[in-house]
Amino acid sequence: MLLPEHKFLIEKISTEHTSKSGNSYREVILKKSAPTDEFGDPVGKDDLFKITVWEKHFDKLTGLNPGDKVLVQLYCNGSETIDQNSKIYYAVNFTIRQIKLFAPITK
């Protein structure tokens, strides 16, 4: 399922990893800040999302750094697995369709 574009802050970009099937990927941690009240104080906690970026899309990460504000469009899919004890597990996965710099961090 393709999700609408959202604003995030890049929290972390991992080094390259290799999957069990031999494909290279990197993980990006995106942060969505908690909403604020009328005084600007956070209400609740920030949301963090671990996103997988596969090798053929590494170019989308070029020039991006932790702290950057980005506009991101994600694919979302889910799965169900059952272990040997008949316990059911659910997983939600996010992959990047598009990511672009919204505002670079200035120091």
Backbone torsions as a table, in degrees:
resi	resn	phi	psi	omega
1	MET	NA	132.1	178.2
2	LEU	-89.1	126.0	-179.6
3	LEU	-95.7	156.3	177.1
4	PRO	-66.7	160.3	179.4
5	GLU	-67.1	138.4	178.8
6	HIS	-134.1	157.4	174.4
7	LYS	-90.6	135.1	177.6
8	PHE	-138.4	167.6	170.2
9	LEU	-111.4	132.5	177.1
10	ILE	-75.9	119.0	179.1
11	GLU	-88.0	-42.0	-176.2
12	LYS	-159.8	146.7	171.5
13	ILE	-126.5	121.3	-176.3
14	SER	-78.6	168.4	170.4
15	THR	-76.2	174.3	-177.5
16	GLU	-71.7	137.8	176.1
17	HIS	-121.7	165.9	175.6
18	THR	-121.7	129.8	179.7
19	SER	-76.6	169.6	177.9
20	LYS	-59.4	-28.5	-179.9
21	SER	-86.5	1.7	176.2
22	GLY	91.6	4.3	179.5
23	ASN	-88.5	141.1	178.9
24	SER	-85.4	144.4	177.1
25	TYR	-152.5	163.1	173.4
26	ARG	-129.3	152.9	177.6
27	GLU	-109.9	137.6	178.1
28	VAL	-120.0	129.7	175.1
29	ILE	-98.9	118.5	178.8
30	LEU	-106.2	140.1	-179.7
31	LYS	-116.3	132.0	172.9
32	LYS	-111.1	114.9	-176.2
33	SER	-65.0	148.2	178.1
34	ALA	-62.1	148.0	175.6
35	PRO	-63.5	159.2	-179.2
36	THR	-116.9	156.3	177.3
37	ASP	-86.8	-173.7	-176.4
38	GLU	-64.7	-13.3	177.9
39	PHE	-99.9	1.5	-179.7
40	GLY	85.6	5.7	178.5
41	ASP	-84.2	140.6	-179.9
42	PRO	-63.8	141.2	175.4
43	VAL	-115.2	108.4	-176.2
44	GLY	91.5	-164.8	-177.1
45	LYS	-111.1	159.8	173.6
46	ASP	-66.9	149.8	174.5
47	ASP	-99.8	135.4	177.2
48	LEU	-117.6	138.2	-179.3
49	PHE	-128.1	129.4	175.3
50	LYS	-95.0	119.5	-175.0
51	ILE	-114.1	137.3	176.5
52	THR	-95.3	132.4	174.4
53	VAL	-120.5	115.0	-178.0
54	TRP	-80.3	157.7	-173.2
55	GLU	-48.2	-41.9	-177.1
56	LYS	-67.4	-9.6	179.3
57	HIS	-114.9	10.7	-180.0
58	PHE	-56.3	-31.9	-178.9
59	ASP	-59.9	-24.1	179.1
60	LYS	-68.6	-17.8	-179.6
61	LEU	-93.4	-7.1	-177.8
62	THR	-57.6	127.3	177.6
63	GLY	82.8	-2.3	179.5
64	LEU	-94.2	142.4	-177.4
65	ASN	-138.7	157.2	173.4
66	PRO	-54.4	137.3	-177.8
67	GLY	99.3	-17.6	179.3
68	ASP	-70.9	143.0	172.4
69	LYS	-90.9	130.5	-175.3
70	VAL	-133.7	155.3	169.1
71	LEU	-102.0	126.7	-173.1
72	VAL	-129.9	136.5	170.8
73	GLN	-115.9	127.8	-172.5
74	LEU	-117.9	150.7	164.5
75	TYR	-95.7	141.8	178.1
76	CYS	-127.4	131.5	172.5
77	ASN	-141.8	158.5	-177.9
78	GLY	-130.3	161.7	178.9
79	SER	-147.6	162.3	178.0
80	GLU	-127.6	132.3	175.6
81	THR	-130.6	153.4	179.3
82	ILE	-122.6	128.7	179.7
83	ASP	-86.3	-175.9	-177.1
84	GLN	-62.6	-24.8	-178.8
85	ASN	-94.3	15.1	-179.8
86	SER	63.6	23.2	174.6
87	LYS	-85.0	133.3	-177.3
88	ILE	-94.1	133.8	176.2
89	TYR	-120.6	142.0	177.5
90	TYR	-118.3	142.8	178.8
91	ALA	-133.9	143.7	173.7
92	VAL	-118.7	129.3	-178.2
93	ASN	-118.8	141.6	176.9
94	PHE	-121.4	134.7	171.6
95	THR	-130.2	153.0	-175.0
96	ILE	-84.5	128.8	170.0
97	ARG	-91.0	-45.5	-177.5
98	GLN	-151.7	141.5	175.9
99	ILE	-143.0	131.5	179.2
100	LYS	-142.4	148.0	-178.5
101	LEU	-64.7	128.5	177.9
102	PHE	-95.7	-48.0	178.9
103	ALA	-156.2	118.9	178.4
104	PRO	-67.5	152.4	177.4
105	ILE	-75.9	136.7	-179.9
106	THR	-114.9	139.6	-178.8
107	LYS	-124.3	NA	NA
